[in-house]
Amino acid sequence: AGSTLDAQVHFSLTSPIAVIATHPWGPLGGSMADPHPRTVCHVFGEAGCTTVRFNFRSGVGSGKSSVEDVKAVASWLTRPRTAPEAGGRIIASKVLIVGYSYGSLIGAAAAEDIPE
């Protein structure tokens, strides 16, 4: 009953921190393959954090759907897993949003609704 995001996730089993890297504006060529979110994920992944970079589902308009995308990723990272083998574990208890250009504006707008 939901929709999906095209994303690249690197999991850490040792850090409570997850980093969401957001990209520049899609209509001008921005995507999760952009060097900025790739570098952010590489650096924070090497530091032991879970990292996520993804493509916004829409890049035209007010940006509201892009903000919702960031909040959805944060929720997915911090929500307890319901599968029996997961035992209610979460992927991360803290979320850091790092954005570039359009992605920084979207990340800042989403941050106020994301705990920690």
KOLGU-4560 file (N, C-alpha, C; in nm, 3 decimals, padded with zeros to 5 digits):
<recs>
<n_xx: 00.082 n_yy: -00.119 n_zz: 00.000 ca_xx: 00.000 ca_yy: 00.000 ca_zz: 00.000 c_xx: 00.086 c_yy: 00.124 c_zz: 00.000 mol: A seq: 1 type: ALA>
<n_xx: 00.219 n_yy: 00.106 n_zz: -00.010 ca_xx: 00.306 ca_yy: 00.222 ca_zz: -00.017 c_xx: 00.379 c_yy: 00.224 c_zz: -00.149 mol: A seq: 2 type: GLY>
<n_xx: 00.461 n_yy: 00.324 n_zz: -00.167 ca_xx: 00.542 ca_yy: 00.328 ca_zz: -00.288 c_xx: 00.688 c_yy: 00.307 c_zz: -00.250 mol: A seq: 3 type: SER>
<n_xx: 00.772 n_yy: 00.292 n_zz: -00.349 ca_xx: 00.912 ca_yy: 00.262 ca_zz: -00.321 c_xx: 01.002 c_yy: 00.375 c_zz: -00.369 mol: A seq: 4 type: THR>
<n_xx: 01.120 n_yy: 00.380 n_zz: -00.311 ca_xx: 01.224 ca_yy: 00.473 ca_zz: -00.351 c_xx: 01.340 c_yy: 00.393 c_zz: -00.408 mol: A seq: 5 type: LEU>
<n_xx: 01.404 n_yy: 00.446 n_zz: -00.509 ca_xx: 01.528 ca_yy: 00.389 ca_zz: -00.561 c_xx: 01.638 c_yy: 00.437 c_zz: -00.467 mol: A seq: 6 type: ASP>
<n_xx: 01.702 n_yy: 00.343 n_zz: -00.396 ca_xx: 01.798 ca_yy: 00.382 ca_zz: -00.293 c_xx: 01.918 c_yy: 00.289 c_zz: -00.290 mol: A seq: 7 type: ALA>
<n_xx: 02.027 n_yy: 00.341 n_zz: -00.234 ca_xx: 02.147 ca_yy: 00.265 ca_zz: -00.207 c_xx: 02.170 c_yy: 00.274 c_zz: -00.056 mol: A seq: 8 type: GLN>
<n_xx: 02.173 n_yy: 00.160 n_zz: 00.011 ca_xx: 02.187 ca_yy: 00.157 ca_zz: 00.157 c_xx: 02.311 c_yy: 00.077 c_zz: 00.194 mol: A seq: 9 type: VAL>
<n_xx: 02.390 n_yy: 00.132 n_zz: 00.285 ca_xx: 02.504 ca_yy: 00.062 ca_zz: 00.343 c_xx: 02.474 c_yy: 00.048 c_zz: 00.492 mol: A seq: 10 type: HIS>
<n_xx: 02.466 n_yy: -00.075 n_zz: 00.540 ca_xx: 02.430 ca_yy: -00.100 ca_zz: 00.679 c_xx: 02.553 c_yy: -00.111 c_zz: 00.768 mol: A seq: 11 type: PHE>
<n_xx: 02.542 n_yy: -00.053 n_zz: 00.887 ca_xx: 02.642 ca_yy: -00.070 ca_zz: 00.991 c_xx: 02.577 c_yy: -00.144 c_zz: 01.107 mol: A seq: 12 type: SER>
<n_xx: 02.646 n_yy: -00.241 n_zz: 01.159 ca_xx: 02.594 ca_yy: -00.315 ca_zz: 01.274 c_xx: 02.649 c_yy: -00.260 c_zz: 01.405 mol: A seq: 13 type: LEU>
<n_xx: 02.736 n_yy: -00.159 n_zz: 01.396 ca_xx: 02.804 ca_yy: -00.111 ca_zz: 01.516 c_xx: 02.769 c_yy: 00.032 c_zz: 01.556 mol: A seq: 14 type: THR>
<n_xx: 02.710 n_yy: 00.109 n_zz: 01.469 ca_xx: 02.682 ca_yy: 00.250 ca_zz: 01.500 c_xx: 02.532 c_yy: 00.276 c_zz: 01.507 mol: A seq: 15 type: SER>
<n_xx: 02.488 n_yy: 00.357 n_zz: 01.603 ca_xx: 02.347 ca_yy: 00.393 ca_zz: 01.610 c_xx: 02.310 c_yy: 00.507 c_zz: 01.515 mol: A seq: 16 type: PRO>
<n_xx: 02.409 n_yy: 00.557 n_zz: 01.439 ca_xx: 02.389 ca_yy: 00.674 ca_zz: 01.354 c_xx: 02.368 c_yy: 00.632 c_zz: 01.209 mol: A seq: 17 type: ILE>
<n_xx: 02.265 n_yy: 00.691 n_zz: 01.147 ca_xx: 02.243 ca_yy: 00.675 ca_zz: 01.004 c_xx: 02.253 c_yy: 00.811 c_zz: 00.938 mol: A seq: 18 type: ALA>
<n_xx: 02.313 n_yy: 00.814 n_zz: 00.821 ca_xx: 02.330 ca_yy: 00.937 ca_zz: 00.744 c_xx: 02.247 c_yy: 00.926 c_zz: 00.617 mol: A seq: 19 type: VAL>
<n_xx: 02.162 n_yy: 01.024 n_zz: 00.596 ca_xx: 02.085 ca_yy: 01.034 ca_zz: 00.473 c_xx: 02.151 c_yy: 01.142 c_zz: 00.388 mol: A seq: 20 type: ILE>
<n_xx: 02.199 n_yy: 01.105 n_zz: 00.270 ca_xx: 02.264 ca_yy: 01.200 ca_zz: 00.180 c_xx: 02.167 c_yy: 01.235 c_zz: 00.068 mol: A seq: 21 type: ALA>
<n_xx: 02.136 n_yy: 01.364 n_zz: 00.054 ca_xx: 02.040 ca_yy: 01.408 ca_zz: -00.047 c_xx: 02.112 c_yy: 01.479 c_zz: -00.161 mol: A seq: 22 type: THR>
<n_xx: 02.055 n_yy: 01.468 n_zz: -00.279 ca_xx: 02.121 ca_yy: 01.514 ca_zz: -00.401 c_xx: 02.067 c_yy: 01.647 c_zz: -00.454 mol: A seq: 23 type: HIS>
<n_xx: 02.139 n_yy: 01.705 n_zz: -00.551 ca_xx: 02.092 ca_yy: 01.828 ca_zz: -00.616 c_xx: 01.962 c_yy: 01.805 c_zz: -00.693 mol: A seq: 24 type: PRO>
<n_xx: 01.907 n_yy: 01.911 n_zz: -00.743 ca_xx: 01.778 ca_yy: 01.911 ca_zz: -00.811 c_xx: 01.778 c_yy: 01.820 c_zz: -00.932 mol: A seq: 25 type: TRP>
<n_xx: 01.683 n_yy: 01.728 n_zz: -00.936 ca_xx: 01.674 ca_yy: 01.629 ca_zz: -01.042 c_xx: 01.661 c_yy: 01.684 c_zz: -01.183 mol: A seq: 26 type: GLY>
<n_xx: 01.575 n_yy: 01.785 n_zz: -01.207 ca_xx: 01.562 ca_yy: 01.837 ca_zz: -01.343 c_xx: 01.691 c_yy: 01.894 c_zz: -01.402 mol: A seq: 27 type: PRO>
<n_xx: 01.788 n_yy: 01.924 n_zz: -01.318 ca_xx: 01.918 ca_yy: 01.971 ca_zz: -01.367 c_xx: 02.023 c_yy: 01.861 c_zz: -01.361 mol: A seq: 28 type: LEU>
<n_xx: 01.979 n_yy: 01.738 n_zz: -01.347 ca_xx: 02.070 ca_yy: 01.625 ca_zz: -01.351 c_xx: 02.106 c_yy: 01.564 c_zz: -01.217 mol: A seq: 29 type: GLY>
<n_xx: 02.055 n_yy: 01.617 n_zz: -01.108 ca_xx: 02.087 ca_yy: 01.562 ca_zz: -00.977 c_xx: 02.024 c_yy: 01.425 c_zz: -00.956 mol: A seq: 30 type: GLY>
<n_xx: 02.100 n_yy: 01.337 n_zz: -00.893 ca_xx: 02.051 ca_yy: 01.204 ca_zz: -00.859 c_xx: 02.139 c_yy: 01.146 c_zz: -00.750 mol: A seq: 31 type: SER>
<n_xx: 02.102 n_yy: 01.029 n_zz: -00.701 ca_xx: 02.184 ca_yy: 00.967 ca_zz: -00.597 c_xx: 02.322 c_yy: 00.927 c_zz: -00.650 mol: A seq: 32 type: MET>
<n_xx: 02.340 n_yy: 00.926 n_zz: -00.783 ca_xx: 02.470 ca_yy: 00.895 ca_zz: -00.842 c_xx: 02.561 c_yy: 01.018 c_zz: -00.847 mol: A seq: 33 type: ALA>
<n_xx: 02.510 n_yy: 01.135 n_zz: -00.810 ca_xx: 02.588 ca_yy: 01.258 ca_zz: -00.806 c_xx: 02.709 c_yy: 01.237 c_zz: -00.713 mol: A seq: 34 type: ASP>
<n_xx: 02.825 n_yy: 01.297 n_zz: -00.747 ca_xx: 02.943 ca_yy: 01.279 ca_zz: -00.663 c_xx: 02.926 c_yy: 01.323 c_zz: -00.517 mol: A seq: 35 type: PRO>
<n_xx: 02.842 n_yy: 01.422 n_zz: -00.492 ca_xx: 02.829 ca_yy: 01.472 ca_zz: -00.354 c_xx: 02.766 c_yy: 01.368 c_zz: -00.261 mol: A seq: 36 type: HIS>
<n_xx: 02.646 n_yy: 01.315 n_zz: -00.289 ca_xx: 02.593 ca_yy: 01.214 ca_zz: -00.199 c_xx: 02.678 c_yy: 01.085 c_zz: -00.198 mol: A seq: 37 type: PRO>
<n_xx: 02.741 n_yy: 01.053 n_zz: -00.309 ca_xx: 02.828 ca_yy: 00.935 ca_zz: -00.312 c_xx: 02.945 c_yy: 00.953 c_zz: -00.216 mol: A seq: 38 type: ARG>
<n_xx: 03.006 n_yy: 01.073 n_zz: -00.218 ca_xx: 03.119 ca_yy: 01.101 ca_zz: -00.129 c_xx: 03.076 c_yy: 01.102 c_zz: 00.017 mol: A seq: 39 type: THR>
<n_xx: 02.962 n_yy: 01.165 n_zz: 00.045 ca_xx: 02.910 ca_yy: 01.167 ca_zz: 00.182 c_xx: 02.892 c_yy: 01.025 c_zz: 00.234 mol: A seq: 40 type: VAL>
<n_xx: 02.830 n_yy: 00.941 n_zz: 00.154 ca_xx: 02.806 ca_yy: 00.802 ca_zz: 00.197 c_xx: 02.936 c_yy: 00.725 c_zz: 00.214 mol: A seq: 41 type: CYS>
<n_xx: 03.031 n_yy: 00.750 n_zz: 00.127 ca_xx: 03.161 ca_yy: 00.682 ca_zz: 00.140 c_xx: 03.231 c_yy: 00.723 c_zz: 00.270 mol: A seq: 42 type: HIS>
<n_xx: 03.239 n_yy: 00.853 n_zz: 00.295 ca_xx: 03.309 ca_yy: 00.903 ca_zz: 00.414 c_xx: 03.241 c_yy: 00.855 c_zz: 00.543 mol: A seq: 43 type: VAL>
<n_xx: 03.109 n_yy: 00.870 n_zz: 00.551 ca_xx: 03.040 ca_yy: 00.829 ca_zz: 00.674 c_xx: 03.033 c_yy: 00.677 c_zz: 00.686 mol: A seq: 44 type: PHE>
<n_xx: 03.027 n_yy: 00.606 n_zz: 00.573 ca_xx: 03.032 ca_yy: 00.460 ca_zz: 00.578 c_xx: 03.166 c_yy: 00.412 c_zz: 00.631 mol: A seq: 45 type: GLY>
<n_xx: 03.274 n_yy: 00.474 n_zz: 00.586 ca_xx: 03.408 ca_yy: 00.440 ca_zz: 00.637 c_xx: 03.420 c_yy: 00.469 c_zz: 00.786 mol: A seq: 46 type: GLU>
<n_xx: 03.344 n_yy: 00.568 n_zz: 00.834 ca_xx: 03.345 ca_yy: 00.603 ca_zz: 00.977 c_xx: 03.256 c_yy: 00.509 c_zz: 01.058 mol: A seq: 47 type: ALA>
<n_xx: 03.186 n_yy: 00.417 n_zz: 00.990 ca_xx: 03.107 ca_yy: 00.317 ca_zz: 01.062 c_xx: 02.959 c_yy: 00.344 c_zz: 01.069 mol: A seq: 48 type: GLY>
<n_xx: 02.909 n_yy: 00.444 n_zz: 00.999 ca_xx: 02.767 ca_yy: 00.477 ca_zz: 01.003 c_xx: 02.689 c_yy: 00.402 c_zz: 00.895 mol: A seq: 49 type: CYS>
<n_xx: 02.562 n_yy: 00.378 n_zz: 00.920 ca_xx: 02.471 ca_yy: 00.336 ca_zz: 00.815 c_xx: 02.450 c_yy: 00.455 c_zz: 00.724 mol: A seq: 50 type: THR>
<n_xx: 02.448 n_yy: 00.434 n_zz: 00.594 ca_xx: 02.427 ca_yy: 00.544 ca_zz: 00.501 c_xx: 02.317 c_yy: 00.510 c_zz: 00.400 mol: A seq: 51 type: THR>
<n_xx: 02.245 n_yy: 00.613 n_zz: 00.359 ca_xx: 02.141 ca_yy: 00.599 ca_zz: 00.257 c_xx: 02.150 c_yy: 00.716 c_zz: 00.161 mol: A seq: 52 type: VAL>
<n_xx: 02.150 n_yy: 00.686 n_zz: 00.034 ca_xx: 02.130 ca_yy: 00.788 ca_zz: -00.069 c_xx: 02.021 c_yy: 00.735 c_zz: -00.160 mol: A seq: 53 type: ARG>
<n_xx: 01.938 n_yy: 00.824 n_zz: -00.210 ca_xx: 01.822 ca_yy: 00.782 ca_zz: -00.287 c_xx: 01.784 c_yy: 00.889 c_zz: -00.387 mol: A seq: 54 type: PHE>
<n_xx: 01.702 n_yy: 00.851 n_zz: -00.483 ca_xx: 01.649 ca_yy: 00.946 ca_zz: -00.579 c_xx: 01.515 c_yy: 00.997 c_zz: -00.530 mol: A seq: 55 type: ASN>
<n_xx: 01.499 n_yy: 01.130 n_zz: -00.528 ca_xx: 01.368 ca_yy: 01.186 ca_zz: -00.497 c_xx: 01.269 c_yy: 01.138 c_zz: -00.602 mol: A seq: 56 type: PHE>
<n_xx: 01.146 n_yy: 01.115 n_zz: -00.560 ca_xx: 01.045 ca_yy: 01.068 ca_zz: -00.655 c_xx: 00.994 c_yy: 01.180 c_zz: -00.744 mol: A seq: 57 type: ARG>
<n_xx: 01.011 n_yy: 01.304 n_zz: -00.702 ca_xx: 00.967 ca_yy: 01.418 ca_zz: -00.784 c_xx: 01.058 c_yy: 01.535 c_zz: -00.753 mol: A seq: 58 type: SER>
<n_xx: 01.097 n_yy: 01.609 n_zz: -00.855 ca_xx: 01.185 ca_yy: 01.723 ca_zz: -00.832 c_xx: 01.127 c_yy: 01.854 c_zz: -00.880 mol: A seq: 59 type: GLY>
<n_xx: 01.003 n_yy: 01.852 n_zz: -00.922 ca_xx: 00.940 ca_yy: 01.971 ca_zz: -00.976 c_xx: 00.827 c_yy: 02.012 c_zz: -00.883 mol: A seq: 60 type: VAL>
<n_xx: 00.814 n_yy: 02.141 n_zz: -00.858 ca_xx: 00.707 ca_yy: 02.190 ca_zz: -00.771 c_xx: 00.765 c_yy: 02.251 c_zz: -00.645 mol: A seq: 61 type: GLY>
<n_xx: 00.689 n_yy: 02.243 n_zz: -00.537 ca_xx: 00.727 ca_yy: 02.308 ca_zz: -00.413 c_xx: 00.833 c_yy: 02.232 c_zz: -00.334 mol: A seq: 62 type: SER>
<n_xx: 00.859 n_yy: 02.107 n_zz: -00.369 ca_xx: 00.954 ca_yy: 02.026 ca_zz: -00.295 c_xx: 00.891 c_yy: 01.945 c_zz: -00.184 mol: A seq: 63 type: GLY>
<n_xx: 00.759 n_yy: 01.960 n_zz: -00.164 ca_xx: 00.692 ca_yy: 01.890 ca_zz: -00.054 c_xx: 00.708 c_yy: 01.738 c_zz: -00.065 mol: A seq: 64 type: LYS>
<n_xx: 00.697 n_yy: 01.683 n_zz: -00.187 ca_xx: 00.710 ca_yy: 01.538 ca_zz: -00.199 c_xx: 00.853 c_yy: 01.494 c_zz: -00.170 mol: A seq: 65 type: SER>
<n_xx: 00.951 n_yy: 01.577 n_zz: -00.202 ca_xx: 01.090 ca_yy: 01.543 ca_zz: -00.170 c_xx: 01.113 c_yy: 01.545 c_zz: -00.019 mol: A seq: 66 type: SER>
<n_xx: 01.053 n_yy: 01.640 n_zz: 00.050 ca_xx: 01.060 ca_yy: 01.644 ca_zz: 00.197 c_xx: 00.999 c_yy: 01.517 c_zz: 00.254 mol: A seq: 67 type: VAL>
<n_xx: 00.885 n_yy: 01.477 n_zz: 00.200 ca_xx: 00.820 ca_yy: 01.354 ca_zz: 00.247 c_xx: 00.908 c_yy: 01.232 c_zz: 00.222 mol: A seq: 68 type: GLU>
<n_xx: 00.982 n_yy: 01.232 n_zz: 00.111 ca_xx: 01.075 ca_yy: 01.122 ca_zz: 00.084 c_xx: 01.181 c_yy: 01.111 c_zz: 00.193 mol: A seq: 69 type: ASP>
<n_xx: 01.241 n_yy: 01.223 n_zz: 00.232 ca_xx: 01.343 ca_yy: 01.222 ca_zz: 00.337 c_xx: 01.283 c_yy: 01.173 c_zz: 00.468 mol: A seq: 70 type: VAL>
<n_xx: 01.165 n_yy: 01.221 n_zz: 00.502 ca_xx: 01.101 ca_yy: 01.178 ca_zz: 00.627 c_xx: 01.068 c_yy: 01.029 c_zz: 00.622 mol: A seq: 71 type: LYS>
<n_xx: 01.030 n_yy: 00.978 n_zz: 00.506 ca_xx: 01.000 ca_yy: 00.835 ca_zz: 00.493 c_xx: 01.125 c_yy: 00.751 c_zz: 00.513 mol: A seq: 72 type: ALA>
<n_xx: 01.238 n_yy: 00.796 n_zz: 00.458 ca_xx: 01.363 ca_yy: 00.723 ca_zz: 00.476 c_xx: 01.403 c_yy: 00.725 c_zz: 00.624 mol: A seq: 73 type: VAL>
<n_xx: 01.393 n_yy: 00.840 n_zz: 00.688 ca_xx: 01.426 ca_yy: 00.849 ca_zz: 00.831 c_xx: 01.337 c_yy: 00.757 c_zz: 00.914 mol: A seq: 74 type: ALA>
<n_xx: 01.210 n_yy: 00.754 n_zz: 00.882 ca_xx: 01.117 ca_yy: 00.667 ca_zz: 00.953 c_xx: 01.154 c_yy: 00.521 c_zz: 00.934 mol: A seq: 75 type: SER>
<n_xx: 01.189 n_yy: 00.484 n_zz: 00.812 ca_xx: 01.230 ca_yy: 00.346 ca_zz: 00.783 c_xx: 01.354 c_yy: 00.308 c_zz: 00.865 mol: A seq: 76 type: TRP>
<n_xx: 01.447 n_yy: 00.402 n_zz: 00.879 ca_xx: 01.570 ca_yy: 00.375 ca_zz: 00.954 c_xx: 01.546 c_yy: 00.361 c_zz: 01.103 mol: A seq: 77 type: LEU>
<n_xx: 01.451 n_yy: 00.433 n_zz: 01.157 ca_xx: 01.432 ca_yy: 00.438 ca_zz: 01.303 c_xx: 01.315 c_yy: 00.355 c_zz: 01.353 mol: A seq: 78 type: THR>
<n_xx: 01.241 n_yy: 00.293 n_zz: 01.265 ca_xx: 01.124 ca_yy: 00.213 ca_zz: 01.303 c_xx: 01.169 c_yy: 00.073 c_zz: 01.348 mol: A seq: 79 type: ARG>
<n_xx: 01.113 n_yy: 00.022 n_zz: 01.458 ca_xx: 01.146 ca_yy: -00.115 ca_zz: 01.499 c_xx: 01.104 c_yy: -00.216 c_zz: 01.392 mol: A seq: 80 type: PRO>
<n_xx: 01.192 n_yy: -00.311 n_zz: 01.366 ca_xx: 01.163 ca_yy: -00.418 ca_zz: 01.270 c_xx: 01.061 c_yy: -00.513 c_zz: 01.329 mol: A seq: 81 type: ARG>
<n_xx: 00.964 n_yy: -00.552 n_zz: 01.249 ca_xx: 00.857 ca_yy: -00.638 ca_zz: 01.298 c_xx: 00.878 c_yy: -00.786 c_zz: 01.268 mol: A seq: 82 type: THR>
<n_xx: 00.973 n_yy: -00.819 n_zz: 01.181 ca_xx: 00.998 ca_yy: -00.961 ca_zz: 01.151 c_xx: 01.045 c_yy: -01.031 c_zz: 01.279 mol: A seq: 83 type: ALA>
<n_xx: 01.000 n_yy: -01.154 n_zz: 01.303 ca_xx: 01.038 ca_yy: -01.224 ca_zz: 01.426 c_xx: 01.188 c_yy: -01.231 c_zz: 01.448 mol: A seq: 84 type: PRO>
<n_xx: 01.265 n_yy: -01.253 n_zz: 01.340 ca_xx: 01.410 ca_yy: -01.264 ca_zz: 01.356 c_xx: 01.476 c_yy: -01.130 c_zz: 01.387 mol: A seq: 85 type: GLU>
<n_xx: 01.407 n_yy: -01.021 n_zz: 01.364 ca_xx: 01.462 ca_yy: -00.888 ca_zz: 01.392 c_xx: 01.446 c_yy: -00.850 c_zz: 01.538 mol: A seq: 86 type: ALA>
<n_xx: 01.351 n_yy: -00.909 n_zz: 01.606 ca_xx: 01.334 ca_yy: -00.885 ca_zz: 01.748 c_xx: 01.308 c_yy: -00.741 c_zz: 01.786 mol: A seq: 87 type: GLY>
<n_xx: 01.242 n_yy: -00.665 n_zz: 01.700 ca_xx: 01.210 ca_yy: -00.526 ca_zz: 01.732 c_xx: 01.326 c_yy: -00.430 c_zz: 01.718 mol: A seq: 88 type: GLY>
<n_xx: 01.439 n_yy: -00.478 n_zz: 01.666 ca_xx: 01.557 ca_yy: -00.391 ca_zz: 01.651 c_xx: 01.530 c_yy: -00.279 c_zz: 01.551 mol: A seq: 89 type: ARG>
<n_xx: 01.605 n_yy: -00.173 n_zz: 01.567 ca_xx: 01.600 ca_yy: -00.061 ca_zz: 01.473 c_xx: 01.735 c_yy: -00.055 c_zz: 01.401 mol: A seq: 90 type: ILE>
<n_xx: 01.738 n_yy: 00.008 n_zz: 01.285 ca_xx: 01.863 ca_yy: 00.023 ca_zz: 01.212 c_xx: 01.947 c_yy: 00.134 c_zz: 01.275 mol: A seq: 91 type: ILE>
<n_xx: 01.880 n_yy: 00.243 n_zz: 01.316 ca_xx: 01.952 ca_yy: 00.357 ca_zz: 01.373 c_xx: 01.863 c_yy: 00.430 c_zz: 01.473 mol: A seq: 92 type: ALA>
<n_xx: 01.926 n_yy: 00.488 n_zz: 01.573 ca_xx: 01.851 ca_yy: 00.568 ca_zz: 01.670 c_xx: 01.873 c_yy: 00.717 c_zz: 01.649 mol: A seq: 93 type: SER>
<n_xx: 01.972 n_yy: 00.752 n_zz: 01.567 ca_xx: 02.000 ca_yy: 00.892 ca_zz: 01.536 c_xx: 02.015 c_yy: 00.905 c_zz: 01.384 mol: A seq: 94 type: LYS>
<n_xx: 01.961 n_yy: 01.015 n_zz: 01.331 ca_xx: 01.966 ca_yy: 01.039 ca_zz: 01.187 c_xx: 02.034 c_yy: 01.173 c_zz: 01.161 mol: A seq: 95 type: VAL>
<n_xx: 02.131 n_yy: 01.171 n_zz: 01.072 ca_xx: 02.199 ca_yy: 01.292 ca_zz: 01.027 c_xx: 02.165 c_yy: 01.309 c_zz: 00.879 mol: A seq: 96 type: LEU>
<n_xx: 02.123 n_yy: 01.428 n_zz: 00.842 ca_xx: 02.089 ca_yy: 01.456 ca_zz: 00.702 c_xx: 02.197 c_yy: 01.549 c_zz: 00.645 mol: A seq: 97 type: ILE>
<n_xx: 02.258 n_yy: 01.506 n_zz: 00.535 ca_xx: 02.361 ca_yy: 01.585 ca_zz: 00.469 c_xx: 02.314 c_yy: 01.607 c_zz: 00.326 mol: A seq: 98 type: VAL>
<n_xx: 02.296 n_yy: 01.733 n_zz: 00.287 ca_xx: 02.247 ca_yy: 01.762 ca_zz: 00.153 c_xx: 02.336 c_yy: 01.857 c_zz: 00.079 mol: A seq: 99 type: GLY>
<n_xx: 02.318 n_yy: 01.856 n_zz: -00.053 ca_xx: 02.392 ca_yy: 01.946 ca_zz: -00.140 c_xx: 02.291 c_yy: 02.019 c_zz: -00.228 mol: A seq: 100 type: TYR>
<n_xx: 02.303 n_yy: 02.151 n_zz: -00.236 ca_xx: 02.218 ca_yy: 02.234 ca_zz: -00.320 c_xx: 02.071 c_yy: 02.211 c_zz: -00.284 mol: A seq: 101 type: SER>
<n_xx: 01.989 n_yy: 02.172 n_zz: -00.381 ca_xx: 01.847 ca_yy: 02.145 ca_zz: -00.356 c_xx: 01.831 c_yy: 02.047 c_zz: -00.240 mol: A seq: 102 type: TYR>
<n_xx: 01.915 n_yy: 01.946 n_zz: -00.234 ca_xx: 01.906 ca_yy: 01.846 ca_zz: -00.127 c_xx: 01.926 c_yy: 01.904 c_zz: 00.012 mol: A seq: 103 type: GLY>
<n_xx: 02.007 n_yy: 02.011 n_zz: 00.023 ca_xx: 02.026 ca_yy: 02.073 ca_zz: 00.155 c_xx: 01.900 c_yy: 02.144 c_zz: 00.200 mol: A seq: 104 type: SER>
<n_xx: 01.831 n_yy: 02.209 n_zz: 00.108 ca_xx: 01.705 ca_yy: 02.276 ca_zz: 00.142 c_xx: 01.600 c_yy: 02.174 c_zz: 00.183 mol: A seq: 105 type: LEU>
<n_xx: 01.592 n_yy: 02.065 n_zz: 00.109 ca_xx: 01.494 ca_yy: 01.960 ca_zz: 00.139 c_xx: 01.526 c_yy: 01.895 c_zz: 00.272 mol: A seq: 106 type: ILE>
<n_xx: 01.653 n_yy: 01.865 n_zz: 00.295 ca_xx: 01.694 ca_yy: 01.804 ca_zz: 00.421 c_xx: 01.663 c_yy: 01.893 c_zz: 00.540 mol: A seq: 107 type: GLY>
<n_xx: 01.689 n_yy: 02.022 n_zz: 00.528 ca_xx: 01.659 ca_yy: 02.115 ca_zz: 00.637 c_xx: 01.509 c_yy: 02.123 c_zz: 00.663 mol: A seq: 108 type: ALA>
<n_xx: 01.428 n_yy: 02.122 n_zz: 00.557 ca_xx: 01.283 ca_yy: 02.128 ca_zz: 00.574 c_xx: 01.231 c_yy: 02.000 c_zz: 00.641 mol: A seq: 109 type: ALA>
<n_xx: 01.291 n_yy: 01.887 n_zz: 00.610 ca_xx: 01.247 ca_yy: 01.760 ca_zz: 00.669 c_xx: 01.293 c_yy: 01.744 c_zz: 00.813 mol: A seq: 110 type: ALA>
<n_xx: 01.407 n_yy: 01.802 n_zz: 00.846 ca_xx: 01.471 ca_yy: 01.779 ca_zz: 00.976 c_xx: 01.383 c_yy: 01.815 c_zz: 01.095 mol: A seq: 111 type: ALA>
<n_xx: 01.301 n_yy: 01.918 n_zz: 01.082 ca_xx: 01.222 ca_yy: 01.960 ca_zz: 01.196 c_xx: 01.122 c_yy: 01.853 c_zz: 01.240 mol: A seq: 112 type: GLU>
<n_xx: 01.088 n_yy: 01.760 n_zz: 01.152 ca_xx: 00.992 ca_yy: 01.655 ca_zz: 01.186 c_xx: 01.057 c_yy: 01.521 c_zz: 01.214 mol: A seq: 113 type: ASP>
<n_xx: 01.191 n_yy: 01.517 n_zz: 01.220 ca_xx: 01.263 ca_yy: 01.393 ca_zz: 01.244 c_xx: 01.327 c_yy: 01.401 c_zz: 01.383 mol: A seq: 114 type: ILE>
<n_xx: 01.292 n_yy: 01.312 n_zz: 01.474 ca_xx: 01.353 ca_yy: 01.313 ca_zz: 01.607 c_xx: 01.503 c_yy: 01.290 c_zz: 01.599 mol: A seq: 115 type: PRO>
<n_xx: 01.579 n_yy: 01.355 n_zz: 01.688 ca_xx: 01.726 ca_yy: 01.344 ca_zz: 01.695 c_xx: 01.785 c_yy: 01.392 c_zz: 01.567 mol: A seq: 116 type: GLU>
</recs>
